[in-house]
Amino acid sequence: MRLLYRPWLFRVALCSSVVLAIELSFAATLAWSTFARSGPPQAGFGIDFSVYWSAAAVALKHGPAAVFNQDLMMAVERTVRSGKLFAGTSGPWLYPPTFLIFLLPFGIVPLNVALTAFSLIGTTAYLRSMWGIVRPVGPLALIPVAAFPGFWLALCYGQNSLLTAAAAAAALALMPTRPILAGIFVGLLGVKPQLGLVFPLVLICARQWRGFASAAVCSVLLWGVSAVALGGDMVPAWLHTASWFRHTWIEHNPEIWRGMPTIYATARRAGASAQWAYWLQGAVAVPACAVTAWLWTGRARYELKAAALCCCTLLVQPYLLYYDLAWLAIPVAFLGVDMYRHSARGFEWLLLVVAWAMPLQSVAATMKPGVGHWTPGVLALLLTLIVCRHKQQTVQPAEHGKSDVCDRTAHTSYTPARPVLPSGDARRSG
C-alpha cells in the first residue's frame, strides 16, 4: 500500500531541509578551509581523525605498541595539525586494539585521502542503518535523520561515533528478524566497549540467545584477532593508558567536563568530589538499567524497547563527549516511528524535537562556561516518556492507515522491510 503522509510530516521535512542546507554549507566551508589551502594538511575538518591517522601511521612504522608512546604520537600529530586553530595541539591515543586494527589501512594513504574515505564510510553506514529504522515512515523521514546535528558534529570532528551509532542502529533494526547478524553488529561495538555494555543485559532479558551468542563470539574473535595481529601486550598498555586518562583528565581536568554531557561531569562542575559524582552517576545508571530491563522483559512495543536501550546507554556513561550524541538519533528515530504509527500528544512531539536539537545545546554548553548540559535531563525525560507510552498501551493507529512495510499491533515485534546492510528481503521470525 502506498504511504499516506500526514501534513505535519511535510512541515518537519521542510524545516529539517533548511537546517540541512545550513549544515551542508558549514561543513563545505570547513572542508574547503582544511584541504584547499596550500601547505601541509590542516586539521580543521576532521580534527580528531588526525589522532586516528597518526596512530595508524605510527603503528605501521614503529610497531603497534608505539601508539601508547604519547610523546611519539603527539610529535606526529603536530605535523598534521596546522592552521590558526589547531597548530601545535595534540591528543593522546585512548582506544583499544580492537579499533586500531581497523585503522591500519588508513595509515597507508595521505591524511586527506584517509579522512575522505573515513567520512564517506561513516556517512554511508549511518544513513543506511538509520533508514532501516525510519523506513516505515517513508523517504521523508530521512531528511530529519540527515539533518540531525549530532551526525554533523561527528562528521566534522572525524569521530568514530558515526560508526558505533551505525552498528547499534543496524543491530536494533535487525534484531527481531535476523538475530545472528544483529549480534555481529553488537560485537563490533568492541571498538568502543563502554557503548555496548547495555546490550548483553537486554539480550538476556529478551531471551535473544542466538543474538547473545553471536555477539559473544564476534566480540571474542575481534579481541582475539587484534591480540594476535597487534600483540598481546596491547591490552595491558591500553588499560594503563585508560587509567591514566581517567585520573588525569576525567577526574582532575575541569576543562574536559565542559564537553561532557553526563551526570558525572554535571556533578563535578557543580562542585562535587569525584567520589560523590561517581555515586550520583550510579544512582541514575542503576534505575535506568532496571527500567530498560523491565521493558525488554515485558511486552512493550519494540520501538519503545530499542529507544530505551539507547537512552540507557547514554545515561550510564560517566565519560561521554558531545560528539558522541550521534547515538541520540537512534532513540529519536524509534520514538518518532512509534508516535507516527500510534497516537501522540503535542508535548511528546515537543520533547522529541528538543532531544533532536540536544547536540547543539551541548556545543553551547561546551563553548559557554556558565551554561550546563541539558542532555542528561532530556534523556531521563525520554526514558520516562517511553515508560508512560508503554503503560498507556497506546494502540490506536495513526490516521494514515497501514504502511506498506508491515502491519502490527501494540505487542508485536518491530520488523523492518528488509535488512539494513545486506540486500534481499528479510524473513519474519516466528
C-alpha positions in Angstrom: 0.0 0.0 0.0 1.2 3.5 -0.8 2.3 5.5 2.2 0.0 8.4 3.0 1.8 11.3 4.7 0.3 13.4 7.4 0.6 17.2 7.0 3.0 17.6 9.9 5.5 15.3 8.3 5.8 17.7 5.4 6.4 20.5 7.8 9.1 18.5 9.7 10.8 17.7 6.4 10.7 21.3 5.3 12.2 22.7 8.5 14.8 19.9 8.5 15.7 20.8 4.9 16.5 24.3 6.0 18.7 23.1 8.8 20.3 20.6 6.5 21.2 23.3 4.0 22.9 25.3 6.7 24.8 22.3 8.0 25.9 21.4 4.4 27.2 25.0 3.9 29.1 25.0 7.2 30.7 21.6 6.6 31.6 22.5 3.0 33.2 25.7 4.2 35.1 23.9 6.9 36.3 21.2 4.5 37.4 23.8 1.9 39.4 25.7 4.6 41.0 22.5 5.6 42.0 21.0 2.2 42.0 23.8 -0.4 44.9 25.8 1.1 48.5 25.3 0.2 51.0 23.9 2.7 50.7 20.9 5.0 47.3 19.3 5.7 45.3 21.4 8.1 43.1 19.5 10.6 40.2 21.8 10.9 37.6 19.4 9.3 38.2 16.0 10.9 40.4 17.3 13.7 40.0 14.2 15.8 40.7 11.9 12.8 44.2 13.2 12.8 44.7 11.2 16.0 43.4 8.1 14.3 45.6 8.6 11.2 48.6 9.3 13.4 48.1 6.2 15.4 47.8 4.1 12.2 51.0 5.7 10.8 52.9 5.2 14.0 51.8 1.6 14.3 52.9 0.8 10.8 56.2 2.5 11.1 57.2 1.8 14.8 55.0 -1.1 15.8 51.5 -1.2 17.3 52.7 -0.7 20.9 54.2 2.6 19.9 50.7 4.2 19.7 50.8 4.4 23.5 54.0 6.4 23.4 52.4 9.8 23.9 55.5 11.8 23.1 55.9 10.0 19.7 52.1 10.3 19.0 52.0 14.0 19.8 55.0 14.7 17.6 53.3 13.1 14.6 50.0 14.8 15.3 51.7 18.2 15.4 53.0 17.7 11.9 49.4 17.4 10.6 47.7 19.8 12.9 48.5 23.2 11.4 46.4 26.3 10.8 45.3 29.0 13.2 43.1 26.9 15.4 45.0 23.7 16.0 48.7 24.4 15.4 50.8 22.7 18.0 47.9 20.8 19.6 47.7 17.0 20.0 45.6 14.4 21.7 46.5 11.1 23.4 45.7 7.7 22.0 43.0 6.1 24.2 41.4 3.4 22.1 41.6 -0.4 22.4 43.4 -2.5 19.9 40.0 -3.6 18.5 39.7 -0.1 17.0 43.4 0.3 15.9 43.2 -2.9 13.8 40.5 -1.3 11.6 42.6 2.0 11.2 45.8 0.4 9.9 44.8 0.7 6.2 44.2 4.4 6.6 47.8 4.9 7.7 49.0 3.8 4.2 47.5 6.8 2.4 47.8 10.6 3.0 45.7 12.2 5.7 43.3 14.0 3.4 42.6 10.8 1.4 42.2 8.8 4.6 39.8 11.4 6.1 37.7 11.5 2.9 37.3 7.7 2.9 36.6 7.5 6.7 34.0 10.2 6.3 32.3 8.5 3.4 32.2 5.2 5.2 30.8 6.7 8.4 28.1 8.7 6.5 27.0 5.7 4.4 26.9 3.4 7.4 24.9 5.9 9.4 22.3 6.7 6.8 21.8 3.1 5.7 21.4 1.9 9.3 19.0 4.8 10.2 17.0 4.1 7.1 16.4 0.6 8.5 14.6 2.3 11.4 12.6 5.0 9.8 11.6 3.2 6.6 8.1 2.5 7.9 7.5 6.3 7.9 8.8 6.7 4.3 11.6 8.6 2.5 10.6 12.0 4.0 11.9 10.7 7.4 15.4 10.6 6.0 15.5 14.4 5.9 15.5 15.0 9.7 17.8 12.0 10.0 20.3 13.6 7.7 19.8 17.0 9.3 20.4 15.6 12.8 23.0 17.9 14.4 24.8 15.0 16.2 25.5 13.5 12.8 27.2 16.7 11.5 29.2 17.2 14.7 30.7 13.7 14.5 31.3 14.1 10.8 33.1 17.5 11.1 35.2 16.2 14.0 36.1 13.0 12.2 34.9 10.9 15.1 34.1 7.2 15.2 30.7 7.8 16.8 29.1 7.6 13.4 30.4 4.1 13.0 29.4 3.0 16.5 25.9 4.6 16.1 25.5 2.8 12.8 26.5 -0.5 14.3 24.0 0.0 17.2 21.2 1.1 14.8 21.8 -1.9 12.5 21.8 -4.3 15.4 18.5 -2.9 16.7 16.8 -2.8 13.2 17.9 -6.4 12.5 17.4 -8.0 15.9 13.7 -9.1 15.5 14.3 -10.8 12.2 18.0 -11.7 11.9 19.3 -12.0 15.5 22.6 -13.6 14.5 23.5 -10.7 12.1 22.3 -8.3 14.8 24.7 -9.9 17.3 27.6 -9.4 14.9 26.9 -5.7 14.9 26.7 -5.7 18.7 30.1 -7.5 18.8 31.6 -4.8 16.6 30.9 -2.3 19.3 34.0 -3.7 20.9 35.8 -0.9 19.1 34.4 1.3 21.9 33.4 -1.3 24.6 31.7 1.1 27.0 28.9 1.8 24.5 28.0 -1.9 24.2 27.6 -2.6 27.9 23.8 -2.5 28.0 23.2 -4.8 25.0 24.0 -8.1 26.8 21.5 -7.1 29.5 18.7 -6.6 27.1 19.6 -9.7 25.0 19.3 -11.8 28.2 16.1 -10.1 29.3 14.5 -10.7 25.9 15.8 -14.2 25.7 17.6 -13.5 22.5 20.0 -16.3 22.9 21.1 -16.5 19.3 21.8 -12.8 19.2 23.7 -13.1 22.6 25.8 -16.0 21.4 26.5 -14.2 18.1 27.6 -11.1 19.9 29.8 -13.0 22.3 31.5 -14.9 19.5 32.1 -11.8 17.4 33.5 -9.9 20.4 35.8 -12.8 21.3 37.0 -13.1 17.7 37.5 -9.3 17.4 39.6 -9.2 20.6 41.5 -12.4 19.7 42.4 -11.3 16.2 43.5 -7.9 17.5 45.7 -9.6 20.1 47.3 -11.9 17.5 47.8 -9.3 14.9 48.9 -6.4 17.1 50.5 -8.3 20.1 49.3 -9.5 23.4 50.8 -6.5 25.2 48.4 -4.1 23.6 45.5 -4.7 26.1 47.6 -4.1 29.3 49.0 -0.9 27.6 45.6 0.3 26.7 44.2 -0.4 30.2 47.2 1.5 31.7 46.6 4.5 29.4 42.9 4.4 30.1 43.6 4.5 33.9 46.0 7.4 33.4 43.4 9.3 31.4 40.7 8.7 33.9 42.8 10.0 36.8 44.5 12.9 34.9 41.7 14.1 32.7 38.3 12.9 33.7 38.7 13.3 37.4 41.0 16.3 37.6 40.6 18.4 34.5 37.7 20.9 34.7 38.2 21.9 31.0 37.1 18.5 29.7 34.0 18.5 32.0 32.6 21.3 29.9 32.4 19.0 26.9 30.8 16.0 28.7 27.0 15.8 28.7 26.9 13.3 31.6 25.7 13.2 35.2 29.2 12.8 36.4 30.5 15.9 34.7 27.5 17.9 35.8 28.1 17.0 39.4 31.8 17.9 39.1 31.0 21.2 37.6 28.7 21.8 40.5 31.5 21.3 43.0 31.0 17.6 43.9 34.1 15.4 44.5 34.9 12.7 42.1 33.7 10.0 44.5 30.3 11.7 45.0 30.0 12.3 41.3 30.5 8.6 40.6 27.9 7.8 43.2 25.5 10.1 41.6 26.2 8.7 38.2 25.5 5.2 39.6 22.3 6.4 41.3 21.0 7.4 37.8 22.5 4.4 35.9 21.1 1.7 38.1 17.4 2.8 37.8 17.9 3.4 34.0 19.2 -0.1 33.6 16.4 -1.5 35.7 13.7 0.3 33.6 15.3 -0.9 30.4 15.5 -4.5 31.6 11.8 -4.3 32.7 10.8 -3.1 29.2 12.8 -5.8 27.4 11.4 -8.5 29.7 7.8 -7.4 29.1 5.6 -6.9 26.1 6.4 -3.3 25.3 6.4 -2.3 21.6 9.7 -2.9 20.0 10.3 0.8 19.2 10.0 1.7 22.9 12.4 -1.1 23.9 15.0 0.0 21.3 14.7 3.7 22.3 15.1 2.8 26.0 18.2 0.8 25.3 19.9 3.7 23.6 18.8 6.3 26.2 20.1 4.0 28.9 23.4 3.5 27.1 24.0 7.3 27.0 22.8 7.8 30.6 25.1 5.3 32.2 28.3 6.8 30.7 30.4 8.8 33.2 32.6 9.8 30.3 30.9 10.9 27.1 31.7 13.9 24.8 29.2 15.9 22.9 30.1 14.5 19.5 29.1 11.0 20.9 25.5 12.3 20.8 25.3 10.9 17.3 23.8 8.0 19.2 20.8 10.2 20.2 19.5 9.8 16.6 18.6 6.2 17.4 16.1 6.7 20.2 14.7 9.8 18.5 14.1 7.8 15.3 12.5 4.8 17.1 10.2 7.1 19.2 9.3 9.1 16.0 8.2 5.9 14.3 6.2 4.8 17.4 4.5 8.2 17.5 3.8 8.1 13.8 2.1 4.8 14.0 0.3 5.4 17.2 -1.3 8.5 18.7 1.0 11.0 20.4 0.3 14.3 22.2 1.8 17.6 21.5 4.2 17.7 24.4 5.6 14.3 23.4 6.4 15.7 19.9 7.9 18.8 21.6 10.2 16.6 23.7 11.3 14.7 20.7 12.2 17.9 18.9 14.2 19.1 22.0 16.0 15.8 22.0 16.8 16.1 18.3 18.4 19.5 19.0 20.4 18.4 22.1 23.8 18.2 20.3 23.5 21.9 19.5 22.8 22.7 23.2 25.8 20.6 24.1 28.0 22.6 21.8 26.7 25.8 23.5 27.5 24.3 26.9 31.0 23.5 25.8 31.7 27.0 24.5 30.0 29.0 27.2 31.4 28.3 30.7 28.2 29.3 32.6 25.9 27.0 30.5 25.3 23.5 31.7 24.4 20.4 29.7 20.7 19.6 29.4 21.3 16.2 27.8 21.1 14.0 31.0 17.8 15.6 31.9 16.4 15.2 28.4 17.5 11.5 28.3 15.8 10.9 31.7 12.6 12.6 30.3 12.7 10.4 27.2 13.0 7.3 29.3 10.1 8.5 31.4 8.1 9.1 28.2 8.9 5.6 27.0 7.6 4.1 30.2 4.4 6.3 30.0 3.7 5.3 26.5 4.1 1.6 27.4 1.8 1.9 30.4 -0.8 3.8 28.4 -0.9 1.0 25.9 -1.5 3.5 23.0 -2.7 1.1 20.3 -4.8 3.4 18.1 -3.1 3.6 14.6 -2.4 6.9 13.1 -4.8 8.3 10.6 -2.7 7.4 7.6 -3.5 3.7 8.0 -1.2 0.8 7.4 2.2 1.3 6.0 3.5 -0.8 3.1 6.1 -2.4 5.3 4.2 -4.4 7.8 1.1 -4.3 10.0 1.3 -4.9 13.7 -0.5 -4.5 17.0 0.8 -3.0 20.2 2.7 -6.1 21.2 4.3 -7.4 18.0 8.0 -7.1 17.3 9.4 -4.3 15.2 10.1 -5.7 11.7 11.9 -3.6 9.1 11.0 -4.0 5.5 14.4 -5.6 4.7 17.8 -5.9 6.4 19.7 -2.7 6.8 23.0 -3.5 5.2 22.7 -6.8 3.3 20.4 -6.9 0.3 17.4 -9.1 -0.1 14.1 -9.5 1.8 14.1 -10.5 5.4 12.1 -13.4 6.6 9.8 -12.8 9.5 10.7 -14.6 12.7 8.1 -16.8 14.3 
